Amino acid sequence: MDMGNPTSREMAPAVAVASILVVDDDQGNLKALQELLQGLGQNLVLANSGEAALRRVLKEDFAVILLDARMPGVDGFETAKLIRERQRSRHTPIIFITGAYEDVGSVFRGYEVGAVDYIVKPLDPRVLKSKVSVFVELHAKNAALHREIAEHKLTEQRLRESQENLRALAARLQSVREEEQIRIAREVHDGLGQQLTGLKMDLTWLVAKLRPDQEPLVKKIGSMFLLIDETIHSVRKIASGLRPELLDEIGLAAAIGWYARDFQQRTGIRCMLDVPPDSDGLDPERSTAVFRIFQEVLTNVARHANATRVDVSMRRDDASFMLEVRDNGRGIASATIHDSRSLGLLGMRERVLPFDGRIEIDGSRGKGTQVLVSLPSAKP
């Protein structure tokens, strides 16, 4: 035999064996039922009283219970009632085995305590096996369904964990990026700015040393002054683009106002601000997130909206913060709002997730676009 190639039977998953509980106070009946049901290939559990049956039900689950109706002590009806009262066995099918002499009232009583069927003695082996097989098959399908549900739940849990990890990573990357931009902005502003200022001072000293007849050199140095001033202006603009000083030194409201004025000057789109100073007060992380979202919104307005006016409103109370930006442009299309390829919008949403915030975007054709950013205030 080739042990390296398992047969299809060896590779097939094992079929779970169901347990069947048979309850009868007559030992002869128990043995007869056992012999009849052995051919089903399931696990047969025998109990000779209602009390013994209840003890077994407490320990394991059964696909079906065959229960003698008439037993001394706790009879079949009381046993069925107690089985139904337990959460674990509440839905286990119970088939009563009764004598032909049982009256209609007993049959109804059996159904009232939870029986799903009756089998009358003397037993027909074919009927018994057929009915038990149905419930065994249902039990197997139910178990498979529960396994599938458990697998789906596990998959969903792993997916949620993966999403949380990705968001945590994205938040960390954004934080690292902001820290790096702060560092670069300071180096550009302080290092390069100081060097350019020192160069101006050296040129000033050099001009003082020139003779009156060296007018061409004076003019050349004058043009150098203009170039240095333009470079200093560019350095400040680059540093502010990387990280506005106002955001760290004065706060979000001032940074929003500065950026809106700069945006209006660059694009010609009028910006109307309703940003009271008391609407500020967020922690640095939230302030950074809101400011970056504001930058992205105005960038989208300049690129796509064809607007002539932008209205900016900011509010904050003890519980929440709100920033609203509304333009009078062409209006964003609904398909664009929900397009997974809109990386700018996706990035805006990702920025508020760490703070349990939300972004609402709404557009009407010819009436402009509204972006509402809301997030809880920082916890004390």
C-alpha positions as CSV (number, residue, x, y, z in Angstrom):
1,M,0.0,0.0,0.0
2,D,1.2,3.5,-0.9
3,M,1.1,5.4,2.4
4,G,2.1,8.7,0.6
5,N,-1.2,9.1,-1.2
6,P,-4.2,9.1,1.1
7,T,-7.5,7.9,-0.3
8,S,-10.5,10.1,-0.7
9,R,-12.1,8.5,2.3
10,E,-9.0,9.3,4.4
11,M,-9.1,13.0,3.2
12,A,-12.9,13.4,3.8
13,P,-13.8,15.2,7.0
14,A,-15.2,12.9,9.7
15,V,-19.0,12.9,10.1
16,A,-20.1,13.8,13.7
17,V,-21.9,11.1,15.5
18,A,-25.2,12.2,17.1
19,S,-26.4,11.0,20.5
20,I,-29.8,9.5,21.0
21,L,-31.3,9.2,24.5
22,V,-33.6,6.2,25.1
23,V,-35.7,6.3,28.3
24,D,-37.8,3.3,29.6
25,D,-38.2,1.7,33.0
26,D,-38.5,-1.7,31.4
27,Q,-35.1,-3.3,30.8
28,G,-36.5,-5.5,28.1
29,N,-37.9,-2.5,26.2
30,L,-34.5,-0.7,26.5
31,K,-32.6,-3.7,25.0
32,A,-35.1,-4.0,22.2
33,L,-34.9,-0.3,21.3
34,Q,-31.1,-0.5,21.5
35,E,-31.1,-3.4,19.0
36,L,-33.5,-1.6,16.6
37,L,-31.5,1.6,16.6
38,Q,-27.9,0.2,16.5
39,G,-28.0,0.1,12.7
40,L,-28.2,3.9,12.5
41,G,-24.6,4.1,13.6
42,Q,-25.3,6.8,16.2
43,N,-24.4,7.0,19.9
44,L,-27.2,5.3,22.0
45,V,-27.5,6.4,25.6
46,L,-29.9,4.4,27.8
47,A,-31.7,5.6,30.9
48,N,-34.1,3.5,33.0
49,S,-36.0,6.4,34.8
50,G,-37.0,10.0,34.4
51,E,-34.4,11.0,37.0
52,A,-31.6,9.2,35.2
53,A,-32.7,10.9,31.9
54,L,-32.6,14.3,33.5
55,R,-29.0,13.7,34.8
56,R,-27.9,12.7,31.3
57,V,-29.6,15.8,29.7
58,L,-27.6,18.0,32.1
59,K,-24.3,16.5,30.8
60,E,-24.7,16.3,27.0
61,D,-26.8,17.3,24.0
62,F,-29.0,14.8,22.1
63,A,-30.3,14.8,18.6
64,V,-33.6,13.2,19.8
65,I,-35.0,11.7,23.0
66,L,-37.2,8.6,23.0
67,L,-39.3,8.7,26.1
68,D,-41.6,6.2,27.7
69,A,-44.8,8.0,28.8
70,R,-45.6,5.7,31.8
71,M,-42.8,5.3,34.3
72,P,-42.8,5.1,38.1
73,G,-41.5,8.1,40.0
74,V,-41.0,11.0,37.6
75,D,-43.1,9.8,34.6
76,G,-42.5,10.7,30.9
77,F,-44.7,13.8,31.0
78,E,-43.0,15.4,34.0
79,T,-39.6,14.4,32.6
80,A,-40.4,16.1,29.3
81,K,-41.6,19.2,31.1
82,L,-38.3,19.5,33.1
83,I,-36.3,18.9,30.0
84,R,-38.0,21.8,28.2
85,E,-37.4,24.1,31.2
86,R,-33.6,23.8,30.8
87,Q,-32.0,26.2,28.4
88,R,-29.6,23.6,27.0
89,S,-32.3,21.1,26.1
90,R,-35.2,23.5,25.4
91,H,-35.3,22.6,21.7
92,T,-34.3,18.9,21.8
93,P,-37.0,16.8,20.0
94,I,-38.9,14.4,22.2
95,I,-40.8,11.4,20.8
96,F,-43.1,9.7,23.3
97,I,-43.4,5.9,23.2
98,T,-46.8,4.9,24.5
99,G,-49.1,1.9,24.7
100,A,-52.0,1.5,22.4
101,Y,-54.3,2.0,25.4
102,E,-53.3,5.7,25.9
103,D,-56.3,7.9,25.5
104,V,-56.6,11.1,23.5
105,G,-56.1,13.2,26.7
106,S,-52.7,11.7,27.4
107,V,-51.7,12.4,23.8
108,F,-52.6,16.1,24.1
109,R,-50.9,16.2,27.5
110,G,-47.7,14.9,25.8
111,Y,-47.8,17.6,23.1
112,E,-48.4,20.3,25.8
113,V,-45.2,19.3,27.6
114,G,-43.1,19.4,24.4
115,A,-43.5,16.2,22.5
116,V,-42.9,16.4,18.7
117,D,-44.3,13.0,17.9
118,Y,-45.8,9.7,19.3
119,I,-44.9,6.1,18.5
120,V,-47.3,3.5,19.7
121,K,-46.3,0.0,20.9
122,P,-45.8,-2.5,19.5
123,L,-43.1,-0.7,17.5
124,D,-42.7,-0.9,13.8
125,P,-38.9,-0.9,13.2
126,R,-39.2,0.9,9.9
127,V,-41.3,3.7,11.3
128,L,-39.0,4.0,14.4
129,K,-35.8,4.2,12.3
130,S,-37.4,6.6,9.8
131,K,-38.5,9.1,12.4
132,V,-35.3,8.9,14.4
133,S,-33.2,9.3,11.3
134,V,-35.1,12.5,10.4
135,F,-34.2,14.1,13.7
136,V,-30.6,12.9,13.5
137,E,-30.2,14.4,10.1
138,L,-31.8,17.7,11.3
139,H,-29.4,17.7,14.3
140,A,-26.4,17.2,11.9
141,K,-27.5,20.1,9.7
142,N,-28.1,22.3,12.7
143,A,-24.6,21.5,14.1
144,A,-23.1,22.2,10.7
145,L,-25.0,25.5,10.6
146,H,-23.8,26.4,14.0
147,R,-20.2,25.7,13.0
148,E,-20.6,27.8,9.9
149,I,-22.0,30.7,12.0
150,A,-19.1,30.3,14.4
151,E,-16.7,30.4,11.5
152,H,-18.3,33.5,10.1
153,K,-18.2,35.2,13.5
154,L,-14.5,34.3,13.8
155,T,-13.9,35.6,10.3
156,E,-15.8,38.9,11.1
157,Q,-13.8,39.3,14.3
158,R,-10.5,38.8,12.5
159,L,-11.6,41.2,9.9
160,R,-12.5,43.8,12.5
161,E,-9.2,43.3,14.2
162,S,-7.4,43.7,10.9
163,Q,-9.3,46.9,10.2
164,E,-8.5,48.2,13.6
165,N,-4.9,47.3,13.2
166,L,-4.8,49.0,9.8
167,R,-6.5,52.1,11.2
168,A,-4.1,52.2,14.1
169,L,-1.2,51.9,11.7
170,A,-2.6,54.7,9.5
171,A,-3.1,56.9,12.6
172,R,0.5,56.2,13.6
173,L,1.8,56.9,10.1
174,Q,-0.1,60.2,10.1
175,S,1.3,61.1,13.5
176,V,4.8,60.3,12.4
177,R,4.3,62.3,9.3
178,E,3.0,65.3,11.3
179,E,6.0,65.0,13.6
180,E,8.4,64.9,10.7
181,Q,6.7,67.9,9.1
182,I,7.0,69.8,12.3
183,R,10.7,69.0,12.5
184,I,11.4,69.9,8.9
185,A,9.3,73.1,9.2
186,R,11.4,74.2,12.2
187,E,14.7,73.3,10.5
188,V,13.6,75.2,7.4
189,H,12.3,78.2,9.3
190,D,15.0,78.4,12.0
191,G,18.0,77.0,10.2
192,L,17.6,78.3,6.6
193,G,15.8,81.4,7.7
194,Q,18.6,82.4,10.1
195,Q,21.2,81.7,7.5
196,L,19.4,84.0,5.0
197,T,19.1,86.7,7.6
198,G,22.8,86.4,8.4
199,L,23.5,86.7,4.7
200,K,21.5,89.9,4.6
201,M,23.5,91.3,7.5
202,D,26.7,90.4,5.7
203,L,25.5,92.2,2.6
204,T,24.5,95.2,4.7
205,W,28.1,95.3,6.1
206,L,29.5,94.9,2.6
207,V,27.5,97.8,1.3
208,A,28.8,100.0,4.1
209,K,32.3,99.3,3.0
210,L,31.8,100.2,-0.7
211,R,33.1,103.5,-2.1
212,P,30.7,105.9,-3.7
213,D,32.2,105.2,-7.1
214,Q,31.4,101.5,-6.9
215,E,27.7,102.1,-8.0
216,P,27.5,98.9,-10.1
217,L,28.3,96.8,-7.0
218,V,25.8,98.6,-5.0
219,K,23.1,97.9,-7.6
220,K,24.1,94.2,-7.7
221,I,24.0,93.9,-4.0
222,G,20.6,95.6,-4.0
223,S,19.3,92.9,-6.4
224,M,20.8,90.4,-4.1
225,F,18.8,91.9,-1.2
226,L,15.6,91.5,-3.2
227,L,16.4,87.9,-4.0
228,I,17.2,87.1,-0.4
229,D,13.9,88.7,0.7
230,E,12.0,86.6,-1.9
231,T,13.8,83.5,-0.7
232,I,13.0,84.3,3.0
233,H,9.3,84.7,1.9
234,S,9.4,81.3,0.1
235,V,11.0,79.7,3.2
236,R,8.3,81.0,5.4
237,K,5.6,79.8,3.0
238,I,7.2,76.3,2.8
239,A,7.4,76.1,6.6
240,S,3.8,77.3,7.0
241,G,2.7,74.7,4.4
242,L,4.4,72.0,6.3
243,R,3.1,73.1,9.7
244,P,1.5,76.5,10.4
245,E,3.1,78.2,13.4
246,L,-0.3,79.6,14.3
247,L,-1.7,76.1,14.9
248,D,0.9,75.4,17.6
249,E,1.3,78.9,19.0
250,I,-2.3,80.4,19.0
251,G,-4.6,77.5,18.1
252,L,-6.9,76.1,15.5
253,A,-9.2,79.1,15.1
254,A,-6.3,81.3,14.2
255,A,-4.8,78.7,11.8
256,I,-8.2,78.3,10.1
257,G,-8.4,82.1,9.6
258,W,-4.9,82.4,8.3
259,Y,-5.3,79.5,5.8
260,A,-8.6,80.8,4.6
261,R,-7.2,84.3,3.9
262,D,-4.2,82.8,2.1
263,F,-6.6,80.6,0.1
264,Q,-8.6,83.6,-0.9
265,Q,-5.5,85.5,-2.0
266,R,-4.2,82.6,-4.1
267,T,-7.4,81.5,-5.8
268,G,-9.7,84.6,-5.8
269,I,-12.5,82.6,-4.1
270,R,-14.0,84.7,-1.4
271,C,-13.9,83.1,2.1
272,M,-16.5,84.1,4.7
273,L,-15.5,83.1,8.2
274,D,-17.6,82.5,11.3
275,V,-14.9,81.2,13.6
276,P,-15.2,82.7,17.2
277,P,-12.1,82.4,19.3
278,D,-14.0,80.4,21.9
279,S,-14.7,77.7,19.3
280,D,-11.1,76.6,19.7
281,G,-9.6,74.7,22.6
282,L,-9.1,71.2,21.1
283,D,-6.1,69.1,22.0
284,P,-3.2,69.1,19.6
285,E,-4.2,65.8,17.9
286,R,-7.7,66.9,17.2
287,S,-6.6,70.3,16.1
288,T,-4.2,68.8,13.6
289,A,-6.8,66.4,12.2
290,V,-9.4,69.2,11.8
291,F,-6.9,71.5,10.2
292,R,-5.7,68.9,7.7
293,I,-9.3,68.1,6.8
294,F,-9.9,71.8,6.2
295,Q,-6.9,72.0,3.9
296,E,-8.2,69.1,1.9
297,V,-11.7,70.5,1.6
298,L,-10.4,73.9,0.3
299,T,-8.0,72.0,-2.1
300,N,-11.0,70.1,-3.5
301,V,-13.0,73.4,-3.8
302,A,-10.1,75.0,-5.8
303,R,-9.7,71.9,-8.1
304,H,-13.3,70.8,-8.7
305,A,-16.0,73.1,-7.4
306,N,-15.8,76.0,-9.8
307,A,-17.0,78.1,-6.8
308,T,-16.8,81.8,-6.1
309,R,-17.5,81.7,-2.4
310,V,-16.8,79.5,0.6
311,D,-18.5,79.8,4.0
312,V,-16.7,78.5,7.1
313,S,-18.3,78.0,10.4
314,M,-16.8,76.5,13.6
315,R,-18.5,75.7,16.9
316,R,-17.5,73.9,20.1
317,D,-19.2,73.1,23.5
318,D,-18.3,70.8,26.4
319,A,-19.4,67.7,24.5
320,S,-18.6,68.1,20.8
321,F,-16.8,70.1,18.1
322,M,-18.2,71.1,14.7
323,L,-16.6,72.5,11.6
324,E,-18.8,73.2,8.5
325,V,-17.5,74.3,5.1
326,R,-20.0,75.2,2.4
327,D,-19.3,76.4,-1.2
328,N,-21.5,77.7,-3.9
329,G,-20.0,75.6,-6.7
330,R,-21.3,72.8,-9.0
331,G,-21.9,70.3,-6.2
332,I,-20.2,67.0,-5.6
333,A,-21.9,64.0,-7.2
334,S,-23.2,61.2,-4.9
335,A,-21.1,58.6,-6.8
336,T,-18.0,60.6,-6.0
337,I,-18.8,60.8,-2.3
338,H,-19.0,57.0,-2.0
339,D,-16.2,56.2,-4.5
340,S,-13.5,54.2,-2.8
341,R,-11.0,55.6,-5.3
342,S,-11.5,59.1,-3.8
343,L,-8.4,59.0,-1.7
344,G,-8.8,62.6,-0.5
345,L,-12.3,61.9,0.9
346,L,-11.1,58.6,2.3
347,G,-8.2,60.3,4.1
348,M,-10.5,62.8,5.6
349,R,-12.7,60.1,7.0
350,E,-9.7,58.2,8.4
351,R,-8.5,61.3,10.2
352,V,-11.6,61.5,12.4
353,L,-11.9,57.8,13.2
354,P,-9.4,57.7,16.0
355,F,-11.6,60.3,17.8
356,D,-14.9,58.6,17.2
357,G,-15.8,61.5,14.9
358,R,-17.7,61.6,11.6
359,I,-17.7,63.5,8.3
360,E,-20.9,64.2,6.4
361,I,-20.6,65.3,2.8
362,D,-23.6,66.5,0.8
363,G,-23.8,68.0,-2.6
364,S,-26.6,69.4,-4.8
365,R,-26.1,70.0,-8.5
366,G,-25.6,73.7,-9.1
367,K,-26.0,74.5,-5.4
368,G,-22.6,73.6,-4.0
369,T,-21.2,71.1,-1.5
370,Q,-21.4,71.0,2.3
371,V,-18.8,69.2,4.4
372,L,-19.6,68.8,8.1
373,V,-16.9,67.6,10.5
374,S,-18.0,66.6,14.0
375,L,-16.1,64.9,16.8
376,P,-16.3,64.6,20.6
377,S,-14.3,67.1,22.6
378,A,-11.2,65.8,24.2
379,K,-11.8,63.6,27.3
380,P,-10.7,65.3,30.6
